[in-house]
Amino acid sequence: MTDKKRNVKKKNKRLVYDLLLLVCIAVLGFCAYQLVGYYGQKSKSEGIVSQVADEVVSYGPSTEESESQSQEDEKREPTGYSHAPIPKSVDFEALKAQNSEAVGWLFSENGVINYPLMQTDNNEYYLNHLISGKENINGSLFLDYLCNDDFSSRNTLIYGHSMKNGTMFATLLRYRNQAYYDAYPCFYLYTPKGNYRIDVFSGFETTADDRAYVVAFNDNEMLSLVSYLFSKSAFRSNVQVSETDRLVTLSTCAYSHDDARFLVVGKLTPLF
């Protein structure tokens, strides 16, 4: 091989290496851009929701209620699980002034879920919009558009993303574990017409066509559904559910396969 051919070959190799380097730099730059955008939207979402919560949620139950709650926590709290102060009330006049489509507020016992509940005329908008109307990948927690906005449906479906940063409904996936359920067996639901405890009795992975995604049914169908939900649950529960109870089903993505969902189901118990 002549020196001229060797030089051409070296130049070609160098050109290939340079192109590969540019491609790698471009890919890394795109990934960095995506990460910055992802965490930027996460931060914006948390900031907006936190500000809303500061404005509309009141904490600080009475001393008697606090002592009672502490005693209950001590009875059932496994090591490593902590409980957050339970909200006393939600100012729905102030909340609806920010967005008239806010229909409730959901709170988990560990305080990880502390979000407004939205509802509009479809199940797409709040997948990527905040209560402020800003577009955001975190989206909002929202009721199925077929459900009654006063939670009077036999089964109220509430959707939310399972964000890998731990926000929104990500904590629902932990109901695969009996100890987690034992520590946090209920949620608190605040509405303009009354407040409730959601006594959880079932949690399981399924698909989007599961029979639990139903809003209206008769008493016999209710008993059949409840029996099914107990049989599917990843944990054991002693909650008693009758045919006259109302259910709340929390739904999120499970990520084990394309159509995977994780459901946490409870009955509504009015708080007086």
Salt bridges, closest charged atoms under 4 A:
ASP3 OD1 - ARG6 NH1 2.99
ASP18 OD1 - ARG14 NE 3.30
GLU46 OE2 - LYS42 NZ 3.25
GLU72 OE2 - LYS75 NZ 3.43
ASP73 OD1 - ARG76 NH2 3.63
ASP73 OD1 - HIS83 NE2 3.68
GLU77 OE2 - HIS83 ND1 3.41
GLU109 OE2 - ARG76 NH2 2.82
ASP199 OD1 - ARG197 NE 2.55
GLU205 OE1 - ARG176 NH2 2.89
ASP219 OD1 - ARG154 NH1 3.27
ASP245 OD2 - LYS267 NZ 3.93
ASP259 OD1 - ARG261 NH1 3.98
